[in-house]
Amino acid sequence: MVVALDKSSTVLVVESYDDLREALVALLVLEGYTVLSVATATQAFEVLSQHPDMPSLVLLSLMLRNPEDQRFLVRLRNLDLTSRLPVLALTADPDLQAAPSGTVGLLGKPVRTEVLLAAVDRYRTRH
C-alpha cells in the first residue's frame, strides 16, 4: 500500500555555508517541501517578520559561540513564537552536546540524509 505523505510544509533553512545551504534546500525540495533559505539568523528573523505564513520548521545551523544565533533564539522566545515555530538545530560545534533552549532538537554535522529528513518530518508543525 502506498501512502501519500503531506510534504507541503515550508521549511526555513538558516545556514551560513553556501554549498551546504544549497544542498539542504535541494534535498528538502526533492522531498516536496517548500523551502526558504538565508545565510544568517538576522536574515531569518527578517524573513519571519515579513512572511505572512509561518514556516512549519526552522532548520538552524547553530554555533554556541555565535551571539547572533543566541539572540535569534531569545527573540523567538520573547515573541512567544517557539510554541508555534519549532527550531531544529544543526551543529558541528563540539561544545554543543544538547539541544539549547528554544530548539526542539539538535543534530550533529555531518548528518545522514535519512536522519535529517526523519527529524524534519517529526518536528515540523502541521498547518
C-alpha positions as CSV (number, residue, x, y, z in Angstrom):
1,M,0.0,0.0,0.0
2,V,1.3,3.4,-1.0
3,V,0.7,6.2,1.5
4,A,0.8,9.8,0.2
5,L,2.7,12.0,2.7
6,D,1.8,15.6,3.3
7,K,5.1,17.3,2.5
8,S,3.6,20.7,1.5
9,S,5.1,22.4,4.6
10,T,7.5,25.3,4.4
11,V,11.0,25.0,6.0
12,L,13.2,27.9,6.6
13,V,16.9,26.9,6.3
14,V,19.4,29.1,8.0
15,E,23.0,28.1,7.0
16,S,26.0,30.3,6.5
17,Y,27.9,28.0,4.2
18,D,26.5,28.5,0.7
19,D,27.3,25.0,-0.6
20,L,25.7,23.3,2.4
21,R,22.7,25.6,2.3
22,E,22.1,24.8,-1.4
23,A,22.4,21.1,-0.7
24,L,19.9,21.3,2.2
25,V,17.5,23.3,0.0
26,A,17.8,20.8,-2.9
27,L,17.3,17.8,-0.6
28,L,14.2,19.3,1.0
29,V,12.7,20.4,-2.3
30,L,13.2,16.9,-3.7
31,E,11.2,15.7,-0.7
32,G,8.4,18.0,-1.6
33,Y,8.9,20.8,0.9
34,T,8.7,24.5,0.1
35,V,12.0,26.0,1.2
36,L,13.0,29.5,2.2
37,S,16.8,29.9,2.8
38,V,19.0,32.6,4.3
39,A,22.6,32.7,5.4
40,T,22.2,34.3,8.9
41,A,19.9,34.3,11.9
42,T,19.4,38.0,11.5
43,Q,18.1,37.4,7.9
44,A,15.9,34.6,9.2
45,F,14.3,36.9,11.7
46,E,13.6,39.4,8.9
47,V,12.0,36.6,6.8
48,L,9.8,35.6,9.7
49,S,8.8,39.2,10.2
50,Q,7.9,39.7,6.6
51,H,6.5,36.3,5.6
52,P,2.7,36.3,6.2
53,D,2.6,32.5,6.7
54,M,4.7,31.0,9.5
55,P,7.0,28.2,8.2
56,S,6.4,24.8,9.8
57,L,10.1,24.5,10.9
58,V,13.3,26.5,11.1
59,L,16.4,24.4,10.3
60,L,19.1,26.5,12.1
61,S,22.8,25.9,11.7
62,L,23.9,26.8,15.2
63,M,27.3,27.7,16.8
64,L,27.4,28.0,20.6
65,R,29.8,31.0,20.4
66,N,27.8,32.9,17.8
67,P,25.9,35.6,19.6
68,E,23.7,36.2,16.6
69,D,22.3,32.6,16.8
70,Q,21.7,33.0,20.5
71,R,19.9,36.4,20.0
72,F,17.7,34.7,17.4
73,L,16.5,32.1,19.8
74,V,16.0,34.6,22.5
75,R,13.9,36.8,20.2
76,L,11.7,33.9,19.2
77,R,11.1,33.0,22.9
78,N,10.4,36.7,23.7
79,L,7.8,36.9,20.9
80,D,6.4,33.6,22.1
81,L,7.0,32.0,18.7
82,T,8.7,28.9,20.0
83,S,5.4,27.2,20.8
84,R,4.2,27.7,17.2
85,L,7.5,27.6,15.4
86,P,9.8,24.6,16.0
87,V,13.5,25.2,15.6
88,L,15.7,22.2,14.8
89,A,19.4,23.0,15.3
90,L,22.3,21.6,13.2
91,T,25.8,21.9,14.6
92,A,29.4,21.0,14.0
93,D,30.3,22.7,17.3
94,P,31.9,20.0,19.6
95,D,30.9,22.1,22.7
96,L,27.2,21.8,21.9
97,Q,26.1,18.5,23.3
98,A,22.4,19.1,24.0
99,A,19.5,20.9,22.3
100,P,19.6,24.5,23.5
101,S,16.6,26.3,25.0
102,G,14.3,27.4,22.2
103,T,15.0,24.4,20.0
104,V,13.2,21.1,19.6
105,G,16.2,19.0,18.8
106,L,19.9,19.0,17.9
107,L,21.6,17.1,15.1
108,G,25.3,16.9,14.6
109,K,27.1,17.7,11.4
110,P,27.6,15.8,9.2
111,V,24.2,14.3,9.4
112,R,22.9,11.4,7.4
113,T,20.2,12.3,4.9
114,E,17.6,9.8,6.4
115,V,18.2,11.1,9.9
116,L,17.8,14.8,8.8
117,L,14.6,14.0,6.8
118,A,13.1,12.0,9.7
119,A,13.8,14.9,12.1
120,V,12.3,17.5,9.8
121,D,9.2,15.4,9.4
122,R,9.0,14.7,13.1
123,Y,9.4,18.2,14.3
124,R,7.6,20.3,11.7
125,T,4.2,21.7,12.7
126,R,1.3,20.6,10.6
127,H,-0.6,23.6,9.3
